[in-house]
Amino acid sequence: MLEEILEKDKQSFEIHENFYNLTITEVAEYLKQNNYSKYITTQLFNWIYKKNQGDINSWTNVSKKLKLALQEQFSFDIPEITTTLISIDGTAKFLFKMQDGEVVEGVLIKFPDRLTLCVSTQVGCAMGCSFCYTGTEGFKRNLRVNEIVGQYLGADLWLKKNLELYSPLNKITNIVYMGQGEPLNNFLNVKKATLNLMEPQGIALGQRKITLSTSGLVPQIMKLNDFPPINIAISLHSARNYVRDTLMPINKVYDLKQLFDAINTIPLKAHRRITYEYLLIDGLNNTIEDIEALSELISRKTSKINLIPFNEYPNSKFKCPSESNIEWFSNELGKRNFTSTIRKSKGNDILAACGQLKSKQSI
């Protein structure tokens, strides 16, 4: 399955019919090959990313000749938001429709000091994690660069029409690759999308404003030295192999030792930490034995543990622990000098919380 997905990844990388598939370097090369000045690259990125203006006819400082050439060779379509749900806490869930009719969900999450967009990287997911609603639909295909970046652009356009819901915040400040799919199973496209999101001449998100979450795909983790230096989060959920096996089939292929050997190769800049996402499930991974296992496995110096109370979904077999147990678990980690946080559930009432996203559901 991995080889099949990576081959689809390669095919997606080679498709350039949509302009948003191109990095700024590739745009500059296109202009050079067609005898246009390199400085026009900045103008193009200013229109399509900074101004989020996909209507090429409105580009006032671009020549008619170039606009005609671009229209002949490229599409400037982005995914269409066909449905939007707003949670009582202000979270917005979008259903994005791709050109081939496939759909994915994305989530805009409001915090006091930031607006975070949770982005999908695949239609469905091949990882089959037993706690995740997305995994129940299986894997269909990788998203292309334009379909990943396009979720940001589509959400940004929607936000501009609904600023009153998020005042005084007026722009998306953070991206998390925590929607549908395993980002590292779509390595090249996610890498290129990240470069476009970070490009100073475009959207210009800082590297600390983007977080990639992975279930533990060891061969791809080993390649992260060839990835922009963004925040990395590991979906851990148990420090005991036999428990993690029941939650995440990937652990049967790459167990905890292999996973942490790979994690230790991730290049960390000064004062950076790996975030370990730990889904708290009642009666499964919320005991003193789990605390002790975490203490033996994880480095306190380079780690942060993000505790996520399980978000239930239709027909889920797991339950969320009590609030007292969640607090106890967090306090026990603190006693052992771990840095940990408890993630506050957002959008639970519209199935927009962690682990609840699914394509083609009735939203």
Stockholm file with secondary structure:
# STOCKHOLM 1.0

chainA/1-363         MLEEILEKDKQSFEIHENFYNLTITEVAEYLKQNNYSKYITTQLFNWIYKKNQGDINSWTNVSKKLKLALQEQFSFDIPEITTTLISIDGTAKFLFKMQDGEVVEGVLIKFPDRLTLCVSTQVGCAMGCSFCYTGTEGFKRNLRVNEIVGQYLGADLWLKKNLELYSPLNKITNIVYMGQGEPLNNFLNVKKATLNLMEPQGIALGQRKITLSTSGLVPQIMKLNDFPPINIAISLHSARNYVRDTLMPINKVYDLKQLFDAINTIPLKAHRRITYEYLLIDGLNNTIEDIEALSELISRKTSKINLIPFNEYPNSKFKCPSESNIEWFSNELGKRNFTSTIRKSKGNDILAACGQLKSKQSI
#=GR chainA/1-363 SS CHHHHHHHHHHHHHCCSBGGGCCHHHHHHHHHHTTCCTTHHHHHHIIIIISCCCCGGGCTTSCHHHHHHHHHHCBCCCCEEEEEEECTTSCEEEEEECTTSCEEEEEEEEETTEEEEECCCEEECSSCCTTCSGGGGCEEEECCHHHHHHHHHHHHHHHHHCGGGTTTCCSCCEEEECSSSCGGGGHHHHHHHHHHHHCTTTTCCCGGGEEEEESCCHHHHTTGGGSCCCEEEEECCCSSHHHHHHHCTHHHHSCHHHHHHHHTTSCCCTTCCEEEEEEECTTTSCSHHHHHHHHHHSCSTTEEEEEEECCCCTTCSCCCCCHHHHHHHHHHHHHTTCCEEECCCCSGGGTCSTTCCCTTCCC
#=GC SS_cons         CHHHHHHHHHHHHHCCSBGGGCCHHHHHHHHHHTTCCTTHHHHHHIIIIISCCCCGGGCTTSCHHHHHHHHHHCBCCCCEEEEEEECTTSCEEEEEECTTSCEEEEEEEEETTEEEEECCCEEECSSCCTTCSGGGGCEEEECCHHHHHHHHHHHHHHHHHCGGGTTTCCSCCEEEECSSSCGGGGHHHHHHHHHHHHCTTTTCCCGGGEEEEESCCHHHHTTGGGSCCCEEEEECCCSSHHHHHHHCTHHHHSCHHHHHHHHTTSCCCTTCCEEEEEEECTTTSCSHHHHHHHHHHSCSTTEEEEEEECCCCTTCSCCCCCHHHHHHHHHHHHHTTCCEEECCCCSGGGTCSTTCCCTTCCC
//
